[in-house]
């Protein structure tokens, strides 16, 4: 019974860290560098230690998505 309680506590703790660790943000601009600057500003405002661009789409505008890490 003790091992079941420990397992449940570990799973709950791990899932809370997993949801806190990453946040997704998006930005749109006319250039790649402009969109990335907006992503960097959002990361700084959110207090993120880093960000990773996961998507960039160009057409008439640049749309960029990134994951923030705390």
Secondary structure, DSSP 8 states (H G I E B T S, - for coil): -HHHHHHHHHHHHHHHHHHHHEEEEEEEESSHHHHHHHHHHHHHHHT-SEEEEEEEEESSSEEEEEEEE-
